[in-house]
Amino acid sequence: MGTRTHTVINQAPPLVGYDVYAADDTLTEGVARHASPATLPEIDNELGELGRAAGSAQAQRWGEEANTYSPVLRTHDRYGNRLDEVDFHPSWHRLLSHAVSAGLTDAWSRPDGHLRRAAGFLVWTQAEAGHGCPVSMTHAAVPALRADPVLAAEWEPRLTSRAYDPLLLPPGGKPGALFGMGMTEKQGGSDVRANTTRAEPLAEEGAYLLTGHKWFCSAPMSDGFLVLAQASPGKGKGGLTCFLLPRVLPDGTRNVFLIQRLKDKLGNRSNASSEVEFDGTWARRVGEEGRGVATIIEMVAATRLDCAVGSAAIMRQAVAQAVHHAAHRSAFGGPLIDKPLMRNVLADLAVESEAATTTVLRLAAAYDADTEQERQFRRIAVAVSKYWITMRCPPLTAEALECLGGNGYVEESGLPRLFRESPLNSVWEGSGNVQALDVLRALQREPLALNAFLSEIGLARGADHRLDGAIKSLLTELADLEGIEARARRVVERMALVLQGSLLVRFAPPAIADAFCASRLGGDWGVSFGTLPHTLDLEAIVERANPTADGQH
């Protein structure tokens, strides 16, 4: 029985029952900007359906359950036979099924496919981020498989299918399939050329038996995996090579895929990350022997972009929760959102989130255009953006959590799950140092890529004096080769900020562009969020970020 002391007042209602896509002006405007007019109505319709599903109470419950009831490894059955299966909560399968049916593994064959798929990934990740791992890797496997037209013809229709089947069955008997990836090993980490897994050729052309281990293998219940192993010199030249490893062989028997344990991770609890052993494991070669990194690099690039998109999604959801709370919470005599200092914090967070979303949509559009200029641009811009956006995600999420005060530190708010998830994308697919060094390699070896990057940022030259000054400073930085490796993070950070500034000056509302250029490029900014110049139009920035400003809730 309730008492008068338990009457609940001045608590923000849950942010639920809203359209995640339509409530995000940055996202809807970006999609409209990059999509062809002919396909835009179809894209808006499908993203609206996905947005309403992502904002529903049902999807939010699925996300909570998938993280509350973590995956469970079953190595053996009751009689001692190897199973190597992982049990997931039904809500994990519901989330995955919805993602696949929404086309989030199908970008490579549709008009504006990468744009609509990236926007959908950004929307649906806000419901739950962990299941995005197999979704991302399945999408990204397609360009790597195209190194072998026969394998691509066999597997690509399965990977781009709208049907999800969680059972371990022969691939030919399933309407769709999911893929994982295994590159890192205990002794090597990001240094994949130190891999020791061996591949011995069989009499059958292109077939090998693998022996070795993988230190990280996410989503081990996937139907197939792209892995790297050292091919023994024989019929070919040997060396580090890419292989397709199916979980179930065509005759229905299970491949040797020994799941040794699941990782006990900081976050990403719904997704099973594992250590696996190969012991005479059958695999098919993808591409040439000794060209493993070159073959799998397109998959890596696509997953790196998804790391940036996933971080942009976490940032957007964190900002939406913070603004929503402040709009419904009163403190010190008035709505929290109207307090000048809180408004400064929220505006600063909103600017960071808008910069991230605008950037990832531009990169997705570069995949759709697929001209030589766009390929050269994304060669550098993906690594630059992956570095910066994933780095900015944790501090932004922490600050958004604090906007809710003690309520934000409680699991029921959803912010702790976002916060635990926030560092992940900066670690996956190459940590910050790996990204920075990759940019340096591109700068030194691929001058056309640098030219394309500079051409992109040059499109906004003359529009804002602070951006012009930052571009000039960047060119000076790039021309100085002394101690360049030790300065790599500094260089890449400046490249990221100039790229974001250029995009916002061209595409964002004046209040957003002015705030970004004044703070991130002009130096009128402190160390923490909430230190924007007070003379900016902070109210307009916060209102734009409010997910329920138009009365949808």
C-alpha positions, 0 to 999 in steps of 0.5 A: 500500500502506498503512502503520502511520502511515496507520491512520485513527482518531478521525475522525467517520464521514460523516453519510450514510444517515439520515432528514433529516426524522425526525432533526429533532425541531424539524421533525417536531414543527412539522409535527405541530403545524400539520398537520390530523390527517387529513393528518398521516400522509400528510405524515409518510410523504411527508416521511419518503421525502424525508428518507431520499432527502436523507440518502442517499449518492446524493443527497449525490453528486448535490449534490457533482457538481452543484457541481463541474461548474458550468453551461456557457453555449452562446450559438451552435452551430458554424455561428454560430446563436444557441442560448442554452442552458445545459448542466448536469451530469446530477446537477443534473437528477436533483436537480430531477426529485426535487424536482418529483416530491416536490411541491416546486412544488405547494403551492397546491391541496393540504390543508396544502400550504404546510406540507408543501411548506415542510417538504419544501423544508427537507429536500431543500435539505439535499442541495443548495441551488442547484437550489432556485432554480427550484423556489422561483420555480416555486412562487411564480409561481402567485399572480402568474399568478392575476391573469389567470385565463386564463393561470393556467388554462393554466400553473398545471397545468404549474407544479404538475405532478410531471413534470420535462422539461429540454428546451426545447419548446413549453409545450403539449407538456410535462408540466410546466414551471419558471419564473424571474423577471427584475426587476433591471437594471443601473441599478436593482438593488432599485429596480425602478421604475427599470427601462428595459426597454420593452414595445410592445403588439401587435394581439393582445390582451395581447401585447407585444414587449419590448426591454431587459435583465435584470442577474440572471435565475436558471435561464435554462433555465426554460420561462417567466419573469415579468418587469417592463417599462415598457409604452408608453402606447397602448391602456392607461395604460402604466407598469411592468407584469408580463409572462409571457415563454415561452422557446419560442413555441406554434409551436415557434420559440424566443423571443428570449432572449439569454443574454449571460453566466453570473455567476461567483458566490461560491457557488450554483455549481450554479445558472446565474444570467445576464444576458439581453437582450430584442430584440423578445421576445414576452410576455403581459401579466399583470395591468393595465398600470402595476400590475407591482409589485402583480401580482408582489408575491405571487411576491416574498413567496413567494420571500422565505419560501423564502429564510428556509426555505432558510437554515433548511435550511442552518443545520440541516444545519450544526448536524447536521454539527457535532454529529455530528462532536463526538459521534464525535471525542475530544479531551483525554481524552474525547468532544468533545461532552462538553466544557463549552465545546464543548457551549455552542457546539453548544447556542447553534447549536442554539437559533438553528437551532430558532428559524429552523425553528419560525418558517418553519413558522409562516409556512407554516401562515399561508399554509394558514390564509389568513384575513384575520388570517393574511394580515395577520400574514404581511404583516409577519412574512415580511419580518421573518423573511426579514431575520433568519433569512438574516442569522443563517445566515452566522455560524452556518455559519461557527461550525459549520464551526469545530467541525470544525476543519481538517476543516471547512475542507476541501471534502470535509466539505461545510461550505465549500459550505454556507458559500459558500451561506449569504450568498445568501438575504439578498441574493436577493429584497431585501437586508437594508435592503430588507426593513427598509424594507418592514417600515417601510412596512407599519407606517406604512400597514397598521395591521392588519398590525401588530395581527396581528403583536402579537396573535401575539406576545401569545399568549405573554405572561406565560409568561416575564418576559424575553419580557414585558420584550422585548415592552414594549421593542419597543412603546416602540421602535415608538412612537418615530418619530424617526429611524425609517429609520436605526433600521429594522434595530434595530426589525426585529431586535427584532421578529424576536427577540420573534416567535421568543421567543414561538413557542419559549416556546409550542412548544419544550422548556423548555430551548430556550425558556429558553436563547433568552429568557436570551440573545437577550431577557434579555441574558445572552449574548456577541457570539459563539456559545458564550456562553450562561449555563453554568447552562442545560440545555445537554446536553438542547439538544445531544442534541435537535440530534443527528441520530443520537442515536436510533441511526438512523445 
